[in-house]
Amino acid sequence: MWCLSIATALISNSLHATASGLVPPASVAAQYSLTTSSALPFPTVMQSTSDAQTFIESQWSLDNNRISWGGSDIAFVDDPFPNNPVPGSATNTTTASSSSSVLQIAYPAGSFSDKTGGAQWYTIWNTSDGSTFDSMLLSYELAFDLDFNWVKGGKLPGLRGGPNTSGCSGGSQSTGDDCFSMRLMWRASGAGEAYAYMLSPNNLCSESNIMVGPLQPARWMRITILVQMNNPPDIANGNLVLYFNDVHVLSQQNLQFRSGTGVDIGGMFFSTFFGGSDSSWATPKAVNTYYRDFQLYGSSAPSNLTGKRASSVPCLRRPSRTMIILALMAFSGALTLTDLNDFITPSQACIKPVETLDVLGDVKEPGAASTEIRIDSTGTYYEVSSTDDVPNAPSRGVERKLQQAQISLNDCLACSGCITSAESVLITLQSHNEVLDFLGTNPAPSSPGHKFPVMSIAPQSLASLGARVSSTSQTPVSLLQMLRRVQAFCVGVLGFKRVYDTTFARHIALLEHAQEFLERKRGEGEGRLPMLASACPGWICYAEKTHAEMLPFIARGKSPQQVMGTLVKTWLGGKWGKRPDQIYHVAVMPCYDKKLEASRQDFYSEMYSTRDVDCVITTGELEHLMQENGWDLSIPVDGEASPQPPSFPESDESEPVLPELVMHPGTSSGSYLHTLMSVMTHALSDPLETSVKTIRSSDHEEYIVRNQRTGEVVFRGAKCYGFRNLQNVVRKVGKEAGVQVGRGAAGRIAGGMRVKSKKEGEEKGYDYVEVMACPGGCVNGGGQLRPITQALHRREDEEGYPRDWEESGVRMGDGESGGATAGPKWGNKEWTREVEKAYWHEMPTPPPSPRRCVTSVPDVVDQLAVKVKIELCLPQEPGDQSSWGSAMDGEGERRRRELFRTQYRAVESDVIGLAVKW
């Protein structure tokens, strides 16, 4: 049975190396002194199944001179992607053969496991002098159909060795002296990993991590895999090296491929199929993969690395399917090993065990501590005096019980332990380099593989860019001006076809938010009050993993980013005549966690194998793209002061003009709270008044709406920004709702929920809380631009008033380092206020009391939102849809929830970190 799965780390950075950073297979072989080489021949003409099988069996030196299985699924065909070479390649030709044919492997619909689709054989590299190989490199190019459905995964070719030429696959595990194999796998969503049958050195199989990706359809990619056998056989010094598109992505040492001298590397193990051993792995439709340019390099020299003596215990498949998967982590350079569910609690991820060695004699090292730490059988720590010559020290051997260290929330979040390695890898897959790679390799519009590039940008990102430009400008720059300049750059320089802001998507998100709130007020559905905002992915991640008892309270509506994904991929895509997988959607956001949100499986279409948002970049990454291209954002562009009125033609096929910069009075984080206050105002006929109470700071405020005639509180909500305030709100909501709140970093679901009976005279609990993880809200997101460098010796502000920069929280540098901190620098709060000012510009903020006659949203925006609802949800009676809240038939409401809402689930850990005994 397979025992080792080592993630290949096919992260996006590997797709974007410059030409100088590419290492072709021949150079890798030279680096490891692999002086013998061979290349598999290809036919000069296309060949059907029977001829292809004959060619391979006669020309590719197969074990037993035959294909093991799958001969009916192979053919040699024309290159299906002549315009999509391996990234970094100047042409789309191979180095091993002048043939234009490529090997095609077919997977019939419904096929899975071996012998139902795909193919398998073993190409043994026979040398003329009978010598064997202890080091071998395999390189080949690979491509997938444009509509390839990854399902749960499948096998790809690799290397094999040992006297048992049919072992180490199909569940037949390695004994160490019979065989080994090192293949590759694709996984769901195009993730990739190396997949091996081999011995586990020093019980490494007891640990695991996560696989990464992505492989991509409709393009050629190059895989280069090097295996060096461990030597001698009982020393775990084997070496695995992997390159993807000629970029080094993995080096894993200390491996034990064999425990006997009779196991060497035989050659290429060509093995590909969907699976998995059951129908859940089956491909729903007939698809193909393509291969070319098989190259082999070899040497009789094994690994010469150092290693430890291995405990040669084969890995077994346990009920929990424990496996080894090694990945590059996004938030640290360390390799983290965890359980398969990959939830990192405060255990191995943040507590580093130390090997204690016996010290000969009683030699005291200079500067050594005068006490030692002892751990008893219960895991309790004691400080023990280890010397008698320290004045006033306790007697030698006297023990003092130590108290447990208290880990604050800031400590916990700073280590990124609540972000799983799977999520951190997904975040690394989204960067400005990924965008550049896509734009650089996107085929011509006439090609069937072309994707329509679209960008959407959050207003908070525009505000951050505007604040940066305004700080060095005589006059402030509006969001509209900034949007026009961003559009000019992204369309004229980068090549995007459309650039939108996300405020119309936010408007739809707010409409659906209000609809869900009213449903909860009426007691409909499973959601509970108080309703908690769901637009902040940092808050959602935290709640799912530490406070699952809060999930019933969290709104199910999609965030503006994901609503924009629905609009672009589904609604606008229909207007453009494009399928969702024919559109490449990039979102510019103020927050790194938005990358994580876009990667959620809920926002992935299995039918089209695409995400609603393909890539998220931050405001800072967009600025970096501009700097790399020499774009000066402070220079005006034509028509930047002219707003574009929205329009929606009657024809369903005609493209509408989306409303721009739809501003919602309230907060700069989306105005969720104030929108619901406005909804409650419109629902009542009596005059209302609003009072605001600051709890700790402007980041935590309570809003109370009262009936002026009766004094009754009709709505009570709160704005809560920052994790410290968030914790207090979680406790308050739990207490008011009668819910047991999980404590500490590893929150838990309460065994049950009890509805707290309200006592007479007790104040009304919250109806709603606008929750954001960042202090200051979205304008202060982690992906925003940092405070800018000002003139070093300037003593006046922009209005000409004297200014003490140090007293105002501005750091003074020497101006010579060239770093980000040179010169005066705004303090965080002051800079956030500048971004806030740029966000609102001349727009109104909400009045003290909600007014029924005041609205900042034009009717045309609501009308277009209703049109979107009708065209996407397809109600049976579209004429009855006068507003977003108009009820639809059952199927229409189902589509509404599918398109504009999502779901959350608790992520629980099986490991209690504080109970670990080292």
Secondary structure, DSSP 4 states (H G I P E B T S, - for coil): ---EEEE----GGGG---GGG---HHHHHHHTT--EEEE----SS-B-HHHHHHHHHHHS-BGGGS-SB-GGGEEEEE-S-TT--STT-SSS--SS----EEEEEEE-TT--STTSSSEEEEEE---TT---BSEEEEEEEEEE-TT---TTEEEEEEEEESS-TT-SSTT----SSS-EEEEEEEEGGG-EEEEEE-EEGGGGGG-B---B----SSS-EEEEEEEE--SSTTEE-EEEEEEETTEEEEEEEEEB--SSTT--EEEEEEEE-B-SSSGGG--SS-EEEEEEEEEEEEES-------EEP--EE----TT---B-----SS-SS---B-TT----TTTTT-------PPSTTPPPTT--SEEEEE-TTS-EEEEE--S-STTPPPTT-EEEPPPPPPPHHHHHHTTTTS-HHHHHHHHT-SHHHHHHHHHHPPPTTSTT--EEEEEE-HHHHHHHHHHHHTTSSSPPPHHHHHHHHHHHIIIII--SEEEESHHHHHHHHHHHHHHHHHHHTT-SS--SSEE----HHHHHHHHHH-GGGGGGB--BPPHHHHHHHIIIIIIHHHHT--GGGEEEEEEES-THHHHHHT-GGGEETTTTEESSSEEEEHHHHHHHHHHTT--TTS--TTTT-----B--SSTTSPPB-------SS-TT--HHHHHHHHHHHH--S-EEEEEEESSSTTEEEEEEEETTT--EEEEEEEEESHHHHHHHHHHHHHHHTBPPP-SSS----S-B-PPPPPTTPPP--SEEEEESSTT-GGG-TTSPPPPP--TT--B-TTS-B--TTTTT-B---S-S-STTSS-B--HHHHHHHHHHHHHTTPPPPPSS--TT---S-HHHHHHHHHHHHHHH--S-GGG--STT----HHHHHHHHHHHB--------S--GGG---
